Amino acid sequence: NSENESICAFTHNKSVSSKFYRISVITTDSVMRKFAELEAVNTWEVDIIPLVETGGLFPAMHEVKGVEGKGLGTVARTNIIEGINVVYDFPMIMVDETVFEGRGLRQEQVERLMAKAVGGLRGDLNERFGELSGAGEKKDEGWEMKVFGKNAFKVKVKLGEEEKVFPNMMIVSRVNHDCAPNMGYYFDQKTLTQRLVAARDIRQGEELTIGYVDLTKPCATRQQLLKKLWGFNCTCRRCTLPPPEMQESNSRSDQIHDLLKQLDDHSSLEASPEKAELLVTLYEKEGLQARLYEAYYRAAFEWNAAGDAEKAVKYAKLCLEKGRSLRHAHSPFLEIMGVLIQNPEEHWSWRFRVKLRDLGI
């Protein structure tokens, strides 16, 4: 009990075609009431379940199997074309972040809540939860919390006027990490689904991967975060380069951060279209296809800020093409690029940098 309101484990049941689809939520009663009013919670049967049952728009494109050096992972069963939605996945467990922050709960209380939440899943989902990383061969007391800690995604859910962060557990947690992933992912609040999209063409038999940490960071920083948060050392291509190539890769990561700082500073006289195009090149060299839209966005802005509408529109279209598949269709940056394409010279960024330099600011 905290602030005169108890924290409980709630389980939502929906029976579809003789199957039970469940989601457990750990939160307070008042928050749960708002959560239960979400459109997605009330339209699962019509909108979500068919997608989940078929594995997405393209069924049987992936399977869970053993991956050398990683245990289980998700592997492509067929060739996959860039931009294809490979996985639609719904949450098994969602936890109000305030359960962990500032509520004063003891560890054993949190573990009991998590055990109740997992127990509420039952059936196939309960079994899948127990097979995820962190369960161990013997399920000791508190094992459910260990599994959740190692496999949860963090997402934002808008409840009325309030936006809350829910670490959540999904079946997609079977997808392993790579520092140059071939998949992009995002959480769709409208349907409460996590979606995985091919960031590039993927060959049959290739492992499907996503990035667990900020992939623009140097190798040592990525490794430190992965070890601290997920307990493993990454052995991907970027993390096992020979020393000379590793030095070059880390140098590119440092360049990326320097460029981002300059390009995102609207008072900077150092930013330029050429630096934005360099950012695109660095993203490509580091294998950051799943985040390439970020570089395209800045290139579109900088060319417009320099007064070149043709090149601004070129990069804005590239940003839309890449971003529409890898991010939610209503993401603000996509709307901004759409406006810029329609009329570059009417966009607020038109000749923005030129005006700054003319003023000597």
Secondary structure, DSSP 4 states (H G I P E B T S, - for coil): -BTTB-EEEEEEEEEETTEEEEEEEEEEHHHHHHHHT-HHHHSIIIIIHHHHHHTSSSTTSEEEEEETTTEEEEEESS-B-TT-EEEEE-EEEEE-GGGTSSS---HHHHHHHHHHHHHHH-HHHHHHHHHSTT--SS--TTHHHHHHHHH-EEEEEEETTEEEEEEEEEGGGGSEE-SS-SEEEEEETTTTEEEEEESS-B-TTPBPEE-SS-TTS-HHHHHHHHHHHH-----SGGGG--HHHHHHHHHHHHHHHHHHHHHT-TT-SS--HHHHHHHHHHHHHTT-GGGHHHHHHHHHHHHHHTT-HHHHHHHHHHHHHHHHHHS-TT-HHHHHHHHHHH-GGGSTTTTHHHHHHHHT-
